[in-house]
Amino acid sequence: MRDTPTDAAADDLPRFHDFFAPALAALAPGETMQTRDIIAEVSDRLGLTPEQRNQVIPSGQRRLDNRVTWALSYLFHAEAVRKPRRGLFEITERGRKLAQVHPDGFGLDVLRHFEEFRAFQARSKGSAGAQANGPTGPDDTSDQTPFEQISAAVEQLDADVAIELVQRLHAAPPEFLEKAVLRLLVAMGYGGSDEAAVHLGGPGDGGFDGVINQDPLGIGRIYIQAKRYKADNAIGRPDVQAFLGALHHAGAAGGVFITTSRFTPDAVAFAFARSITPRVILIDGPRLGRLMVTHGIGVQERQTFRVVETDEDFFETA
């Protein structure tokens, strides 16, 4: 079970507790089923589209797998299903009754009727240090699993920091931006080390703010131009064309044009034209902020949260 952000693409996928009843219905015949077979069965029962089935979360896991797995976990804690072995589930007598009484579906409010599930939620609530009347996990109106909620909060924090980073870069001297983007590109793997990145500027710089040597001899060079513009000051096609001309003159392997603002649609279309050589990469303000967060430039880790799950291998020999 992994994480996922909040996004509109997930709105049409059933909430994780909408899989309670279909999972029990799949197990009702009495067979022991693997998790992947339960997922396939409930997907067919609900008539999920290929798009719904194939949505993925940032970790690469399918969102569908995440939600059905959480549904099975909650049913397990309510003793509606049991796990005889790793990755296998069976329905219990309690689960059969739930399936009979609630064939059209049910939510967490039904599971809370069982003492075992209430005890599970109380343990989860207590270990999290929540207030006496605080939340114990997803409610019946949520379409997110606990990890999805955590990831959504982290993603929002990252987005806020990314915006602040660009604002701070715009307020800093131009030379600071130029050096910052060189550090970013090295962190992304270009050049391989800080020594490969050279800050330029002043007379004779050829119109570039920096260069990264892709090899020890500097045969393959990537040139950088960084523009510290306000968000409403878009960079147009003429500026990108001028940058391309400078790249041709320098015999560059490629170029990266970075701005704290944005590029006009015409500029983007020109840069992405297949006939354009050398290759020009455009990075606007929002993307710049996201890349800095992702690669740890201009940010520091404030706190680390450890998320664990049961090690099924540990119980294989039980």
Buried (B, 14 or more C-beta within 10 A) or exposed (E): BBBBBBEEEBEEBBBBBBBBBBBBBBBBEEEBBEBEBBBBBBBEBBEBEEEBBEBBBEEEBBBBBBBBBBBBBBBBBBBBBBBEEBEBBBBBEBBBEBBEEBEEEBBBEBBEEBEBBBEBBEEBBEEEEEEEEEEBBBEEEBBBBBBBBBBBEEBEEBBEBBBEBBBBBBEBEEEBBBBBBBBBBBBEEBBBEEEBBBBBEEEEBEBBBBBBBBEEEEEEBBBBBBBBBEBEEBBEBEBBBEBBEBBEEBEBBBBBBBBBBBBBEEBBEBBEEEEBEBBBBBBBBBBBBBBBBBBEBBBEEEEEEEEEEEEEEEEEEE
